[in-house]
Amino acid sequence: GALRARHLGYHIEGPFLSDDFSRAHDGRFFLDPTPQHLDPLLETGRVSIITLAPERAHALNAISAISEAGVIASAGHSGATFAQMVDAVAAGLSMVTHLFNGMDKDKNGGILRAASELRELTVGFIADGIHNQSEQVKWAFETMSDRIALVTDALGSMLGDQPVQVDPHGSGGAFRADGTLAGSTLTLDKVISRAVALGAPLEAALTSATRTPARLLGRSDLGEIKEGALADLTYFSN
């Protein structure tokens, strides 16, 4: 058949986020993850990941419901403490959304400590030199390289009802009109290249873009070259 992308499910990044770590998101629309607001998302059967702040009211029950529905519950745009993250993992949390972005950057507490110490967590990471710099890339790959899922954070020309401007200097960054970093326009091949340029080992960077996210999504037929797997191959040259 024709070469095309496979839809692996939606990632819902909101509206169950923290007001203190909203970043480019519009906090006017934030909600607590009550069954009233969560169930319609789960009932679609088309959602793969839901990002929420574990410290919000009803979050632990929501994490359990998300996990039981076969959807990945991920912590992001959050000021959760380490203790709250431990409780969230016990409830079924299995991922962290874009490490270092939309969270407290203290490595000794909260989400960063949880990401480094709780091996149940797969860690989404935007290694583009904009969201994360060389020091952060090296620390992440030295600390949790077998649990990193590289993320493009790519978006179009709008974020909700807000226009997004692409950095004219070629960084790939996308910004709101007020200068707030809103995402990226990079494709995954470029994120892999930048991760390596910023200090990630080549093999670990490739694994973080293939096998690790495939396993996170429960897809044993994707992400590596083996008998019975889909032969989705990409050739990189110098």
Long-range contacts (C-beta under 8 A, 24 or more apart in sequence): 8-48, 8-217, 8-219, 9-46, 9-47, 9-48, 9-49, 9-217, 10-46, 10-47, 10-48, 10-49, 11-47, 11-48, 11-49, 11-50, 11-51, 12-41, 12-47, 12-49, 12-50, 12-51, 13-51, 13-76, 13-77, 13-97, 14-51, 14-77, 16-50, 16-51, 16-52, 16-53, 16-56, 16-59, 16-62, 17-51, 17-52, 17-53, 17-56, 17-76, 17-77, 17-78, 17-102, 18-53, 18-55, 18-56, 18-77, 18-78, 18-79, 20-79, 21-53, 21-77, 21-78, 21-79, 21-102, 21-103, 21-104, 22-77, 22-102, 23-77, 23-101, 23-102, 23-180, 23-181, 24-159, 24-162, 24-176, 24-180, 24-181, 24-182, 24-183, 25-77, 25-159, 25-160, 26-160, 26-161, 26-162, 32-56, 32-57, 32-58, 32-59, 33-58, 33-59, 33-62, 34-58, 34-62, 35-61, 35-65, 38-62, 38-65, 38-66, 39-65, 42-66, 42-69, 42-71, 47-71, 48-72, 48-217, 49-74, 49-95, 49-97, 50-74, 51-75, 51-76, 51-77, 51-97, 52-76, 52-78, 53-77, 53-78, 53-79, 53-80, 54-78, 54-80, 54-84, 54-85, 54-87, 54-88, 54-93, 55-79, 55-80, 55-81, 55-84, 59-88, 60-87, 60-88, 60-91, 61-91, 63-88, 63-91, 63-92, 63-93, 64-91, 64-92, 66-92, 67-91, 67-92, 67-93, 67-94, 68-92, 70-218, 72-216, 72-217, 74-124, 75-111, 75-114, 76-102, 76-103, 76-124, 77-102, 77-103, 78-102, 78-103, 78-111, 79-103, 79-104, 79-110, 80-110, 80-111, 80-114, 81-109, 81-110, 82-109, 82-110, 82-113, 82-114, 85-110, 85-111, 85-113, 85-114, 85-118, 86-114, 86-118, 89-114, 89-118, 89-120, 89-121, 93-120, 93-121, 94-120, 94-121, 94-122, 94-216, 95-121, 95-122, 95-123, 95-124, 95-149, 95-216, 96-121, 96-122, 96-123, 96-124, 97-124, 98-124, 98-125, 98-126, 98-131, 98-151, 98-153, 99-123, 99-124, 99-125, 99-132, 99-136, 99-140, 100-125, 100-131, 100-132, 100-136, 101-126, 101-131, 101-132, 101-181, 107-139, 115-144, 116-143, 116-144, 119-147, 121-147, 122-147, 122-148, 122-149, 122-212, 122-213, 122-215, 122-216, 123-147, 123-148, 123-149, 124-149, 124-151, 125-149, 125-150, 125-151, 125-208, 126-150, 126-151, 126-152, 126-153, 126-184, 126-191, 127-191, 127-194, 127-195, 127-198, 127-200, 127-205, 128-153, 128-171, 128-172, 128-173, 128-184, 128-186, 128-190, 128-191, 128-194, 129-171, 129-194, 129-197, 129-198, 130-167, 130-171, 130-172, 130-173, 130-181, 130-184, 131-181, 131-184, 132-198, 133-198, 134-198, 134-199, 137-195, 137-198, 137-199, 137-200, 138-198, 138-199, 138-200, 141-195, 141-199, 141-200, 141-201, 141-204, 141-205, 145-200, 145-201, 145-204, 145-207, 145-208, 146-204, 146-207, 146-212, 147-212, 148-204, 148-208, 148-212, 149-208, 149-209, 149-212, 149-213, 149-216, 150-188, 150-191, 150-192, 150-195, 150-205, 150-208, 150-209, 150-213, 151-191, 152-184, 152-186, 152-187, 152-188, 152-191, 153-183, 153-184, 154-183, 154-184, 154-185, 154-186, 154-187, 155-182, 155-183, 155-184, 155-185, 159-183, 189-234, 189-236, 192-236
